[in-house]
């Protein structure tokens, strides 16, 4: 009797997402709006020049 081949977790997730209507975005599409602004890091994550994290520590 043949055994059923099990999908990996990655394959199961891809199958589930495609069934729900999601699609993979190509690198060319990522350079266009609205994906261009979504992939940009928020300003609050940028550290000002000249300041390091150790200066913000309080004892």
Secondary structure, 3 states (H helix, E strand, C coil): CCCCCCCCHHHHHHHHHHHHCCCCCCHHHHCCCCHHHHCCCCHHHCCCCCCCHHHHCCC
